[in-house]
């Protein structure tokens, strides 16, 4: 299944003529339980554009073309074994109106104020969904980004925000998907991901303890060399992210397969790694990932 240009143009017209149809499509879509019978989740991530992340590899504007992105998402969501998507409001509404979210999980991204490359990048303010709208629009949960770097004052505000959101979502019985990542600043003062597994363990521990309840907390983290060591930090269910696609895609899949054997690692939530791969088309990449999730043995 692919998105026709005619249907995309109809979507553009709807934004002008019947804008409420976008919210109505999201509210009225057929819903399902979150984990499914096997207790695993295969989600696609599509919230990158909401904080200005448009690059894939050397192409700085790869995700900037909305038709191409929606086409890839529609095709990916149609693959057997895919449970749903995590995205910003614009993309979720568009996918819902296109009919791609029927019987699918829809997770709304929330704090995308840490615009990539900005001086305030780690001050991840609430700029997308809030907790009330997650519930009112019939979404299944909300996702927050929690990047922890020890010298940036914006991190404290982000911690407080993520804790508040986790409490609010838990009170409504909705998933709080937290993406805790360790960061550091390089010599130029730019925030970059810290690859140290010890620091990832630390931020996973912090994220697990946020809010007045962790009953509905899921964590989204990278696959590391020792996934069982990182996962042992928490009893919360964990989903693995994807990252930027590259020539080592086979190693990425091998890492996922190994990590999915860990008892509380319950699935994947990749985006660019599957949608914008250089060697596998969308259907092949997403199907391969979905099979890993559905066939995970621990």
N, C-alpha and C positions, 0 to 999 in steps of 0.2 A: 504493500500500500504506500502510495506517495501522494504528496500534496500538489494538486494542479495549480497552475498559475491563475486560472479562472476562479478557483475557490479562494485563493489568496487575495485576489482583487475584491471578491465578495466580502471577505473579512475587513478589508480597508473601508469598503462602503458602509458596513455595519457600524463601524466606529463613528461614522458621521450621522447616519440615519437613525440607528437604533442602538445607542451605546449601552443601554441597560441590558441588552441581550447578552452581553459578555458576562456580567455578574450572574444573570439568571441561568446561563448555561453551566456556570460553575456550581451554583447552589443546587440546581435540579439534576445534576448528573447522578447516575446510579452508583451507589457506594458499596464498599465491601469491608470486611474486617482487616486490620492492619497486617498481622504476621502471616495469615493464611494457615493452612493445616500443618505445613512442615516447619513453621516457626522461623522461616527465613524470608528475606526481602531482597529483591533485585530492583533497584530504583535507578533512574537516570537523573543526572544533575544538570540543571540549566539555569543557574542563578548568577553565572559569571558576569553577564553584561550589566547587571544592576550595580556593580561597583567598578565598572569601566575595564574589566578584564576581557579584552577582545582578541588577544593574540593566541595563535596556535603555532608553536615552533617559530620559524623565522617570519611567518606572515602576521604582521601586527594587527591586521583588521579581519582575520579569518572569520570571526563570529559576528562581525558587524552586519552582515547581510541577513536580515530577518527571515526572508523567504527560505534561504538555504538552511538556517537553523531550524525553523519550524518543520521543514520537509524532513530533515534528519530525525527530529524528535518524533514526528508522526510515524515514520518508518520504524524507528526503534521501539516505540510503544506497542506496535503491532506484532512484535516478535514474541513467540510463545515463551512463557516463563518470566516476562517482565511485569513487575507488580505496579509500577507507577513512576512518578517523577517528583523531583524537588526543584522548585523554580520560583521566580518573582511573579508578582501579580499580573503583569502584562502577558507573560508567557503562559501562565496557568489559564487565564481567561481566554486567550487565543486557542490553546489546545482544547479547552472545554467546548468552545463554540464550534471547533472543527470536528467534535465528536470523538476525540482521541483519549478522553479521560473516563469513559464509561467503564464502571467496575474496576477503576484504577485508584491507587493511593495518590493523594495530592498533598504534598508538604510545601508550605509557604515559607520562603526565605524572609528573614526579618531585619537584621542589622547589617546593612550594606553601605554604611556611611564611611567606611574606611577605604576610600577610593584609591585604587592601586597607583602607587607612585607619589601620592600626596604626602605633604609633611605631617599630616595628622592621621596617616594610614592606620595606625593601631588604635585610634579612638573610634571604635566601630559603633557609631550611633544607630539608633532605630530609624530607618528610612524606607522600609518596605512595609510588610504586614506588621500589625500589632496583634496582641493576643485576642482581643475582642473580635477583630475582623477574621482572624483564623477560624474562630468558632462560628461567627455569623454567616460566613460564606461557605460553610460546610466542608472546610478542609480537615485533614486528618491529623495535622500537627504543624509545628513551626520549627524552623532551623536557625540556629544562631552560630556565628563565627566567634571563636574565642582564641585570639592570638596573644600569647603571654611573653612579654619581653621585660626584663627586670629594671629598665631605666626609664621607660616611657610612662608619664602620668596618665595618659589616655587609657592605659590597660586597667587601671583601678575602676574607672567609670564603666568600662566594658564588662568587667567582672560583676559589678553591681547590677548592670542591666540584664545580663544573662541569668543571674540568680533570680531576679524579679520575674522575668519571662518564664523561667522554668516553673516557678511557683504558680503563676497564673495559668499556664497550660495544664499543669497537673491538676489544679482545682477543677478544670473542665474536662478532665479525662482524656486529654489530647497529648500526642507525642511531643516531647521536647528533644529535638535532635541537636546536640551540641557538637561542634567541630573544634576541639581543643588542639592547638598547634603551638609548639615552642618556637619563638623567634629570637633573633639577635640583630644587632645593628653592625653593619660592616664599617670599614674605615671612612667611608663617605657619609655615614650616618643613615644609610638606607636600610629599612627593615627587610630581612631575608629569613627564610625558613632555616631553623637549626636542625641539622640531620641527626643530632645526638639522641640515641635511643633512651638514655638516662633522663634527658629533659622531657622527652615525650611521655615517659612514665609519670613524671612529676605533674605535667599538665592534665593527664588523664585522671590522676588522683584528685586534683583540684576540681575538675569539671564534674566528677561523680558526686561531690559533696555540695554542689550548688543548689540553692532553692530550699523551700520548706518541705519538699518531698522529692525523692528520686524515683518514685513509682513508675513514672512514664518517661524517664530519661533514656535515650539512646545516644551513643557516641559515634562520631564519624572521624576516623583517623587513617593515616597512611599504613600500608603494609610494610613492616620492617623485617630486618634479618631474623629477629627473634619474636615473632608475633605472640607466642604463648607467654613470654615474659611481660610484654606490655599489657596483654589482656588480663593477666593475673592481678593487675592493679585494681580491678573493679569486677563486680558481678553484673553490671549493666550490659545489655546487648550492644554489640559493636558492629558497625558497617564500615567497610573499607572504601576509601576514596580512590580516584584514578590518577588525576594529574594530567600533564601535557603529554600527548602521544609522541612516540619517537620510534626509532628503528629497533628498539629492544622490546617490542610489544610481547614477544613470546616469553621473555623473562618476567614481565608484568603479570601475565596470566599464570605463570608458574608460582610466583609469589602469592597471588590470590588463592590458588588451589591449596597451597601448603597452609596458609593462614586460616582458611575456612574449615580446617580440621580442628581448630581450637573451639572449645565448648561454647563460649559466649560471643564468638565472632559469627554473626548471623546473616551476613550478606554483603552486597556491594552497592555503592552509590557513585559510580563514575560518570563523567560527562565527556570532556574533550577526548579522553583516551579511547573512547568507543565511537563517538560521533564524527571525529575528525582524524581518524587513523589514516596513515599513508599507504598501508599495505592491505588492509582488510576493509571491505565496504561496511556500511552501517549494519546491515542485516547479519553479516558473518561475524562481525566483532561482538555485537550485542547478543547474538545467539550463543556464541562461545562462552561469554561471561555468564549468561543466564543458566547455561547447563552446569557450570561450576557451582553456582548457588544451589540449584535444584538437586544436584547429585552429591552435595557435600556430605562426607562421612567423617564422624568423629569417634 
